[in-house]
Amino acid sequence: MNFEQQVAAAGFPEDVQVTRETLLDGHLFRAVQDQRGAELLLTEEAVRLYGLGPATAMVLTRLLAEVDAGLPEPQNGRFERIVFVGD
């Protein structure tokens, strides 16, 4: 399943934009709704441990929980970074 399909399957509201950016140390996922947002960094170590598909599903579940709770306003032009601790 590709990323867009995973986002659709996760059940985000239509007005939430979910993106993924590949960085040197992992993948940065961002959920934005009405200029509020949050982001989560998925490390390469986590990808090696769990695989990209399952790790992406975990990240999307966590971001959806943030959306449901109400995304925070950006601080100093940056979105809140969620720390997601795995096993």
GROMACS elastic network, one bead per residue, 0.5 to 0.9 nm:
[ bonds ]
;  ai    aj funct       b0    kb
    1     4     6  0.82411   500
    1     5     6  0.60191   500
    1     6     6  0.64458   500
    1    53     6  0.77382   500
    2     5     6  0.53600   500
    2     6     6  0.63043   500
    2     7     6  0.88298   500
    2    53     6  0.84787   500
    3     6     6  0.50329   500
    3     7     6  0.62190   500
    3     8     6  0.86508   500
    3    19     6  0.88922   500
    3    20     6  0.83075   500
    3    53     6  0.85204   500
    3    56     6  0.81681   500
    4     7     6  0.51128   500
    4     8     6  0.62263   500
    4     9     6  0.85917   500
    4    18     6  0.88008   500
    4    19     6  0.89508   500
    5     8     6  0.50744   500
    5     9     6  0.60427   500
    5    10     6  0.85379   500
    6     9     6  0.50307   500
    6    10     6  0.60781   500
    6    11     6  0.89851   500
    6    53     6  0.85601   500
    6    56     6  0.80316   500
    6    57     6  0.70262   500
    6    60     6  0.81154   500
    7    10     6  0.51392   500
    7    11     6  0.69776   500
    7    12     6  0.69224   500
    7    18     6  0.71860   500
    7    57     6  0.84942   500
    7    60     6  0.70264   500
    8    11     6  0.56847   500
    8    12     6  0.67338   500
    9    12     6  0.81204   500
   10    57     6  0.77558   500
   10    60     6  0.66548   500
   10    61     6  0.68329   500
   10    64     6  0.76195   500
   11    14     6  0.87062   500
   11    64     6  0.78676   500
   12    15     6  0.81744   500
   12    16     6  0.64586   500
   12    17     6  0.85207   500
   12    18     6  0.84442   500
   12    60     6  0.88982   500
   12    64     6  0.63745   500
   12    67     6  0.80467   500
   13    16     6  0.56177   500
   13    17     6  0.87641   500
   13    67     6  0.86775   500
   14    17     6  0.77897   500
   15    32     6  0.84768   500
   15    33     6  0.62292   500
   15    34     6  0.78752   500
   16    31     6  0.64544   500
   16    32     6  0.55459   500
   16    34     6  0.79674   500
   16    67     6  0.82173   500
   17    30     6  0.78953   500
   17    31     6  0.56304   500
   17    32     6  0.52027   500
   17    33     6  0.65551   500
   18    29     6  0.71147   500
   18    30     6  0.55491   500
   18    32     6  0.65482   500
   18    60     6  0.87487   500
   18    63     6  0.89395   500
   19    28     6  0.81174   500
   19    29     6  0.56466   500
   19    30     6  0.52791   500
   19    31     6  0.66868   500
   19    32     6  0.86518   500
   20    27     6  0.64771   500
   20    28     6  0.55639   500
   20    30     6  0.64677   500
   21    26     6  0.86115   500
   21    27     6  0.55851   500
   21    28     6  0.50759   500
   21    29     6  0.64749   500
   21    30     6  0.84287   500
   22    25     6  0.82327   500
   22    26     6  0.61415   500
   22    28     6  0.63084   500
   22    29     6  0.88247   500
   23    26     6  0.51858   500
   23    27     6  0.56107   500
   23    28     6  0.69436   500
   24    27     6  0.81675   500
   24    44     6  0.86399   500
   25    41     6  0.87327   500
   25    42     6  0.84159   500
   25    43     6  0.59304   500
   25    44     6  0.60160   500
   25    45     6  0.87332   500
   26    41     6  0.65932   500
   26    42     6  0.54384   500
   26    45     6  0.80963   500
   26    46     6  0.86867   500
   26    47     6  0.81264   500
   27    40     6  0.82632   500
   27    41     6  0.56892   500
   27    42     6  0.50741   500
   27    43     6  0.64408   500
   27    44     6  0.75641   500
   28    39     6  0.67562   500
   28    40     6  0.57779   500
   28    42     6  0.62641   500
   28    43     6  0.85701   500
   29    38     6  0.84498   500
   29    39     6  0.54085   500
   29    40     6  0.52255   500
   29    41     6  0.62705   500
   29    42     6  0.75962   500
   29    56     6  0.88587   500
   29    59     6  0.76912   500
   29    60     6  0.82576   500
   29    63     6  0.84609   500
   30    37     6  0.70798   500
   30    38     6  0.57996   500
   30    40     6  0.65085   500
   30    41     6  0.88216   500
   30    63     6  0.79415   500
   30    79     6  0.85054   500
   31    36     6  0.83807   500
   31    37     6  0.54451   500
   31    38     6  0.56006   500
   31    39     6  0.63234   500
   31    40     6  0.89077   500
   31    63     6  0.66821   500
   31    64     6  0.82363   500
   31    66     6  0.87527   500
   31    67     6  0.76576   500
   31    71     6  0.83958   500
   32    35     6  0.62287   500
   32    36     6  0.56025   500
   32    38     6  0.67833   500
   32    39     6  0.86786   500
   32    67     6  0.85160   500
   32    71     6  0.77551   500
   32    79     6  0.89299   500
   33    36     6  0.52740   500
   33    37     6  0.61352   500
   33    67     6  0.80222   500
   33    71     6  0.73393   500
   34    37     6  0.81352   500
   35    73     6  0.72109   500
   35    74     6  0.77925   500
   36    70     6  0.85281   500
   36    71     6  0.54954   500
   36    72     6  0.54667   500
   36    74     6  0.61834   500
   36    79     6  0.75401   500
   37    66     6  0.87823   500
   37    67     6  0.81468   500
   37    70     6  0.88194   500
   37    71     6  0.51601   500
   37    72     6  0.58767   500
   37    73     6  0.65891   500
   37    74     6  0.67685   500
   37    78     6  0.88167   500
   37    79     6  0.55833   500
   37    80     6  0.70287   500
   38    63     6  0.74565   500
   38    66     6  0.75715   500
   38    67     6  0.84795   500
   38    71     6  0.64292   500
   38    72     6  0.70037   500
   38    73     6  0.87099   500
   38    74     6  0.82157   500
   38    78     6  0.88173   500
   38    79     6  0.51067   500
   38    81     6  0.59487   500
   38    82     6  0.68304   500
   39    63     6  0.76446   500
   39    79     6  0.64611   500
   39    80     6  0.62466   500
   39    82     6  0.59752   500
   39    83     6  0.89843   500
   40    59     6  0.72387   500
   40    62     6  0.87197   500
   40    63     6  0.76975   500
   40    80     6  0.85459   500
   40    81     6  0.56140   500
   40    82     6  0.50417   500
   40    83     6  0.66173   500
   40    84     6  0.72740   500
   41    59     6  0.86549   500
   41    81     6  0.76970   500
   41    82     6  0.76930   500
   41    83     6  0.76413   500
   41    84     6  0.80561   500
   42    45     6  0.83087   500
   42    46     6  0.65739   500
   42    47     6  0.72778   500
   42    55     6  0.76935   500
   42    56     6  0.80319   500
   42    59     6  0.75073   500
   42    84     6  0.81837   500
   43    46     6  0.52893   500
   43    47     6  0.64983   500
   43    48     6  0.88243   500
   44    48     6  0.61916   500
   44    49     6  0.85747   500
   45    48     6  0.51401   500
   45    49     6  0.61932   500
   45    50     6  0.86935   500
   46    50     6  0.59784   500
   46    51     6  0.75257   500
   46    52     6  0.83456   500
   46    55     6  0.70361   500
   46    86     6  0.79329   500
   47    50     6  0.53876   500
   47    52     6  0.50619   500
   47    53     6  0.84568   500
   47    54     6  0.84752   500
   47    55     6  0.61828   500
   47    56     6  0.85164   500
   48    51     6  0.55611   500
   48    52     6  0.76164   500
   49    52     6  0.89763   500
   49    55     6  0.87036   500
   50    53     6  0.80843   500
   50    54     6  0.61615   500
   50    55     6  0.57821   500
   51    54     6  0.57838   500
   51    55     6  0.60124   500
   51    56     6  0.84275   500
   52    55     6  0.51929   500
   52    56     6  0.58552   500
   52    57     6  0.85351   500
   53    56     6  0.51898   500
   53    57     6  0.62915   500
   53    58     6  0.88378   500
   54    57     6  0.50404   500
   54    58     6  0.63692   500
   54    59     6  0.87672   500
   55    58     6  0.51002   500
   55    59     6  0.62890   500
   55    60     6  0.86777   500
   56    59     6  0.50352   500
   56    60     6  0.61101   500
   56    61     6  0.85530   500
   57    60     6  0.51496   500
   57    61     6  0.61786   500
   57    62     6  0.87027   500
   58    61     6  0.51668   500
   58    62     6  0.63423   500
   58    63     6  0.87418   500
   59    62     6  0.51240   500
   59    63     6  0.61620   500
   59    64     6  0.85465   500
   59    84     6  0.80036   500
   60    63     6  0.50200   500
   60    64     6  0.59799   500
   60    65     6  0.85460   500
   61    64     6  0.51448   500
   61    65     6  0.63521   500
   61    66     6  0.88658   500
   62    65     6  0.51565   500
   62    66     6  0.65360   500
   62    67     6  0.88772   500
   62    82     6  0.88169   500
   62    84     6  0.80016   500
   63    66     6  0.50111   500
   63    67     6  0.62971   500
   63    68     6  0.86762   500
   63    82     6  0.85256   500
   64    68     6  0.61386   500
   64    69     6  0.85480   500
   65    68     6  0.50662   500
   65    69     6  0.61765   500
   65    70     6  0.85941   500
   66    69     6  0.50267   500
   66    70     6  0.60653   500
   66    71     6  0.59010   500
   66    72     6  0.87331   500
   67    70     6  0.50391   500
   67    71     6  0.53185   500
   68    71     6  0.78307   500
   71    80     6  0.88134   500
   72    75     6  0.86788   500
   72    79     6  0.76591   500
   72    80     6  0.70877   500
   73    78     6  0.87667   500
   73    79     6  0.71907   500
   73    80     6  0.81221   500
   74    77     6  0.55274   500
   74    78     6  0.50507   500
   74    80     6  0.66473   500
   75    78     6  0.52852   500
   75    79     6  0.64150   500
   75    80     6  0.73822   500
   76    79     6  0.84644   500
   78    81     6  0.86183   500
